[in-house]
Amino acid sequence: MIRLLQLIPLFGVILLAYWFFVTINVFPQHLNTVLHSFTLPSGVTWKPTWGDLMVMTGVLALYFELFKATRTTEASIFDHMLSTFVLIGYLVVWLIYPWGGNSVFLILAAMSFLDVIAGFTITISSARRDLALGGNL
């Protein structure tokens, strides 16, 4: 199961989840619908929305994707390639489909972009370091 999670771009899963919510008519109409309200110790009431939940899911996915980028295996190259296709999917949906033309979707697309750029950068840096260490032994 963990091996499968290493191969699947998490932003692709988020894109599919977003599309699923579109097909059952939850998004984009209910992105600003409050899920629950919480009273904080300061006395302020916090009211997270569906959109907030999607953005926080994106932040969590970005963390795990950056962690996955530290690997220098052949599977990581495949993961980066799939992540690039997912980014293209985000951009196509954002530009063409009305349900993708909102700030929440654009933020998720921007996180997917960061995933692709940071993933390649971190992997190249890690591989260069591994080659340097291997040459000195």
N, C-alpha and C positions, 0 to 999 in steps of 0.2 A: 504494500500500500504506500509506504514512504517513497519507494522507488518511482511509483507512478506519479506521485506529487512532485517529484523532482523533474519530471519530463513535461508536465503540463504547465503552461503559462497561466498563472492565477488570474491575470487580467482577462484572459479568454473566458475563464469561468464566470467572472463578474459580468463580462459582456453578454454571455449567454443568460445569466440570471436577469440582467436588465431587460433583455429581449423577451424572456419568459414573462416578466411583469408587464411588458407592453402588450403581449398577446392576451393576457387575462384582464386588460384594461385597468391596471393599477397605475402604471407610469404612462406618460408624464403627468397625468391629471392629479395624482395624489402624492407627488413628490413633496409638497408642503404640508401634507396631512400629519398632524402630531400623533406620534405613536403612544406616548405616555408622558405624564408630567411628574417631575421629581422636585421636591423641596430640598434645597441645599442647606447646609448648616448656616450659611449667611442669610438665609431667609428668602433668597431669590428662587423663583420657580423656573426650572429648566425644562423646556419642552422640545425634545429631539423629534425631528421629522424623518420621513422615509428618505429624503434626500441626504440628511445628515448621516443616516445609517449607511447609505451607499458610499458616501465620501469616507467615512471611518473604515468601512470594509476595504476601500481602495488603499488607505494609508496602511492598514494591516498587511494587505497583499504586497504593497511596495516594500515593506520591511522584509517579508519572507523572500521576495524576488531578489532583493539586494544580497540577502544571506546566501541564496542559491548561486549568485553570480561569483562567489569566491571560489567555486569549484573550477578546476581546469581539466575536466574530462571531456570526452567526445560527446557525451550526453548534454553537457552544458552548451556546446555549439549548436546542437539541435534545438535546445530550449531557446537560445537567443534567436535562432531563425524563426521559430514559431512565434516568439514574442514580437518580432518585426511584422509578421503577418497579422497578428492581433492588433498592433498599432495601426496598420493600414485599414483594418476593419473598423476601428474606432473613427478614423478620419473619414472614411467613406460614409459611415452612418451619420456622423455629425454634419457632413456637408449635404447629404442627399435626403435623408429621411426626417420628416417633421418631428418624430418622437425623440430624435437625438439632438435636436437643436435647443438645448438648455444648458444652464451653467453646471449642473451636477454632471451631466454627460461630458462636457468639455473638461471639467476637472479630472474625471476618470481617464479621459484621453491624454491629458497632460501627464498624469501619473504613469500611464502606459509608455509615453514618450520617455520619461525619466528612467523607467525600467529598462528600455532598450539601450539608451545612451550609457547609463551607469553600468548596465550589465556588460556591454562590450568593453567599456573602459576598465572596469574592475578585473574582468577576465584577462584582458591583454596585460594589465599590470601584474597580475598574479602569475601569468605564464612567463613573462619576462623575468620576474624574480626567481621562478622555479628553474629557468634555463641558466640564470646566473649562478645559482647555488649548485646546479648539476655540473657546470663547467669547472668549478673550483674543487670538486671532490676527486 
